[in-house]
Amino acid sequence: MEKKDFEAWLDNISITFLSLTDLQKNETLDHLISLSGAVQLRHLSNNLEILLKRDFLKLLPLELSFYLLKWLDPQTLLTCCLVSKQWNKVISACTEVWQTACKNLGWQIDDSVQDPLHWKKVYLKAILRMKQLKDHEAFETSSLIGHSARVYALYYKDGLLCTGSDDLSAKLWDVSTGQCIYGIQTHTCAAVKFDEQKLVTGSFDNTVACWEWSSGAKTQHFRGHTGAVFSVDYNDELDVLVSGSADFTVKVWALSTGTCLNTLTGHTEWVTKVVLQKCKVKSLMHSPGDHILLSADKYEIKIWPIGREINCKCLKTLSVSEDRSISLQPRLHFDGKYIVCSSALGVYQWDFASYDILRVIKPPDFLNVSLLGFGDIFALLFDNRYLYIMDLRTEKLISRWPLPEYRKSKRGSSFLAGEMSWLNGLNGQNDTGLVFATSMPDHSIHLVLWKEHV
C-alpha cells in the first residue's frame, strides 16, 4: 500500500476506533493482537513498557515527593538514589528524611542546619559507626605506664586523665598522646579531682589536700575526718569543697581556707560518693540554679541543699529497698535532672523534680552490670568481662567490648567513663577520645578509646 493511501486508511481507522465503546476497543485490540506476528508483538511489548511507566518523583510536586519518601527506610532510600540522577537529586534534597534517619540511629540533630547533603553525609557516617558498634569494632585499647604501686583513684576531664596511686604520687596524662604532663608527690590517694591549676585529693590518711600542678606544692590541707576519704568534689564559685568518708560523714569545707563549715550526718555506712551539681528542674524543695549535694553509701542516697548558707538539712533520702536487702553500687550519676544508680537488680533512674523512680532498667539475666555513664540516648555499663553500650530507648545492649582482668574496688573509683557527651546522642564529632579507663594489677592504666572514623 502506498504511503498516501496508508495514511488515509489509518486516519479512517483511528476515527472509527475512537467512536467505539471501551469493550469494542478491547475486542478490536484483541483481534489485532491475534493477527500479529513476532515482530509486531515485540514492538508492542517494548512500547507498552514505556507507555505504562510513570516516574512519580519527576511528575509530582516536590512537597508530595518528600511526603512519600518519609515512609521509606533509609536503606531503601539509598537504593532509590541509584535509579536515576533525577531520583538521586530529589531524595538527596529531602532534609527531613535524612534528619529523621539520623535521629533513629541515636544521632544529635541541629535543626538549624538545613543543608540536605550535609544530613545525608551524616547519615552515611552514622550508619558506618553504628555498624562498627554492632560488630564490636568501634574501639581500640591503649595503656599508660608510670606508677610503681596500686592506682586507686581516677578522674577524667577534657582529654586529661588524673591518676592517684599508692606510690604517693598523682599524675596527669594526655590521653591522646599517652604522655605524662605533670607528676607530683602526694599522700595515698583514694579520690582525685582536678582543673587547670589545682588537684584535690582524698586520702586513706583521713585528710583532703589541695595541690598546685605547676609547682607540686600543697596549698591547703583539710583535716577532720576520722576515716579514709573516698570521694571529693568542689565548686570554685561557691568556694566549697565536699568530702565523703569511711567515718559515715560528709564534710563541707571552705575551699580557699581549709575551714570545716559543716559536718553532714545520717549515713550508717561508708560514704563512697559525693556529687556537687547545679539543679536544672523546679520542685517544692529546690529551683533551677540551686547547688545540690548528693552523697551515697551502700544503701542510701541523701540529697542536701548547698549554698552560701552552708548549714543545711537533708532534703530527701532515696533507697531501693526498705529492709536494706538490696545494696547500691558506688556508681552514682546526677545531671541536675535525673539521679541514676545501679544495684544488683538493675539501673534505677529517679526524677529529681519529684524524687519518683521513673524506671528500673534490668539487663539480661546472665549479666550483673554496673553503671559508668547515663545519657538521653545511651548508657555505658560494664561487668568483670565486658564494656557494654545500651540504647536507652529500647533498653537493648547494642555493643560490647572485652575488658582485661582489671583491679576491682568496692568503692568504685578505680574505673571510670571518659567522654560523656555522646551518651546524649552521637553527632559524628563527639565519638572521639577516651571511652573507659581502669587500673590494672601491674599498676598500669588500661584505656578504651574510640577508633578514628575511616
HELIX and SHEET records of a PDB file:
HELIX    1   1 LYS A    3  LEU A   18  1                                  16    
HELIX    2   2 ASP A   22  LEU A   35  1                                  14    
HELIX    3   3 ALA A   38  LEU A   52  1                                  15    
HELIX    4   4 PHE A   56  LEU A   59  1                                   4    
HELIX    5   5 LEU A   62  LEU A   69  1                                   8    
HELIX    6   6 PRO A   74  CYS A   80  1                                   7    
HELIX    7   7 LYS A   85  SER A   92  1                                   8    
HELIX    8   8 THR A   95  ASN A  104  1                                  10    
HELIX    9   9 PRO A  116  LYS A  134  1                                  19    
HELIX   10  10 SER A  421  ASN A  424  5                                   4    
SHEET    1   A 4 PHE A 139  LEU A 144  0                                        
SHEET    2   A 4 ILE A 445  TRP A 450 -1                                        
SHEET    3   A 4 LEU A 434  SER A 439 -1                                        
SHEET    4   A 4 PHE A 415  ALA A 417 -1                                        
SHEET    1   B 4 VAL A 151  LYS A 157  0                                        
SHEET    2   B 4 LEU A 160  SER A 165 -1                                        
SHEET    3   B 4 SER A 169  ASP A 174 -1                                        
SHEET    4   B 4 GLN A 179  GLN A 185 -1                                        
SHEET    1   C 4 CYS A 189  PHE A 194  0                                        
SHEET    2   C 4 LYS A 198  SER A 203 -1                                        
SHEET    3   C 4 VAL A 208  GLU A 212 -1                                        
SHEET    4   C 4 LYS A 218  PHE A 222 -1                                        
SHEET    1   D 4 VAL A 229  ASN A 235  0                                        
SHEET    2   D 4 VAL A 240  SER A 245 -1                                        
SHEET    3   D 4 VAL A 250  ALA A 254 -1                                        
SHEET    4   D 4 CYS A 260  LEU A 264 -1                                        
SHEET    1   E 4 LYS A 273  LYS A 278  0                                        
SHEET    2   E 4 HIS A 291  ALA A 296 -1                                        
SHEET    3   E 4 ILE A 301  ILE A 306 -1                                        
SHEET    4   E 4 LYS A 316  LEU A 318 -1                                        
SHEET    1   F 4 LEU A 328  PHE A 334  0                                        
SHEET    2   F 4 TYR A 338  SER A 343 -1                                        
SHEET    3   F 4 GLY A 346  ASP A 351 -1                                        
SHEET    4   F 4 ILE A 357  ILE A 361 -1                                        
SHEET    1   G 4 SER A 370  PHE A 374  0                                        
SHEET    2   G 4 PHE A 378  PHE A 382 -1                                        
SHEET    3   G 4 TYR A 386  ASP A 391 -1                                        
SHEET    4   G 4 LYS A 396  PRO A 402 -1                                        
END                                                                             
